[in-house]
Amino acid sequence: MTTTYGTPRKSRKWTKRQIAIASVAGAVLVAPGVAYAAVQIFGFGSIAGAAPANPTLTIEDATYPTEVGVLAPGGKANVKIAVKNPNSFAVDVKSLHIKNGFTVNGGTAGQCDITATGASASFPEQGGGSKKTTLTSPVTLNPGQVTYIDFPEVFSQAATATKLCSVSGQYAVEGSVGN
């Protein structure tokens, strides 16, 4: 016994128009999926780059002290330094380190009684102690720029000193990148 559900249909051929409409409808439905799949194609690999060598600052000229000449008893002296930024990026100059053990010129230590002012700190990269004078606001040096920076009251001479004296010694200019 054969059971048939529904009414039997006669097989029909599709017309060219129906085929064209069905093809367009199918393409419209499939195209976004194909486009989406094209976006999801990835290539993988790795990349490596070297950070620039330690950024540096170049000292073009260092004069101590410029405006006041030699230190006088009870006086303070600024240090003015021409600093060049040889890097390809901006650098903010923030402070000056005077290495402990600077030389007093023009008299004995008792006659001159000169001290470096500022906070005690480590002397950068070489070790040892220093006195660090920090600027109230950093000086930004653009790539290739040379600027004279005046560090205020770096040295002082006691009022009890009996001679006009000067100093010489090592120093370091401290800067930073990106802040």
Residue, then its C-alpha position, 0 to 999 in steps of 0.5 A: m500500500t502506497t501513501t501519498y501526501g499532498t497533491p502530486r506536482k508536475s515538474r516544471k522548467w525554470t524560465k530564463r527570467q526566473i533563473a536570472i532573478a534567483s541568481v541575483a538574489g543568491a549573489v546578494l545573500v552570499a556577497p556579504g559573507v564573501a566580503y566578510a571572509a576577505v576581511q578575515i584573512f591574516g598573515f602572521g609574523s614577528i617584528a623586532g626593532a632596536a631602541p635608539a642608543n642611550p640618548t645623549l646631550t652634548i655640552e657646547d659651552a660651559t661658563y661659570p659664572t657668567e654674570v657675577g664673575v668670580l664668587a665673592p664672600g656671601g655671594k652665590a653664582n649661577v652656572k650657564i651651559a650651552v646644551k645641544n640635543p643631537n637626538s632625533f626627538a625632543v629632550d627636557v633638561k631638568s637639572l645639573h649635577i656638580k660632582n663632589g670634589f670640585t677644585v677651588n681656585g684662588g685660595t685655600a679651602g678656608q680662605c674661599d669656603i665655597t660649597a655646591t648648593g642643591a640636594s645630595a644625589s648620585f653622580p650620573e653613570q660614574g658614581g660618587g656623590s653630587k649636588k643636584t640643582t633642579l630647574t623650576s621648569p624643564v627646558t625643552l630642546n628640540p632635535g638639533q637645538v642648542t640653548y644656553i641654560d642658566f642654572p641658578e645659585v649652583f655655588s655659594q661662598a660663605a660670608t666669612a671667606t677672605k678671598l675672591c675665588s672660583v671653582s672647576g670640576q665635573y658636572a652632568v646635565e640631566g634630561s628626560v624624554g617623553n614627559 
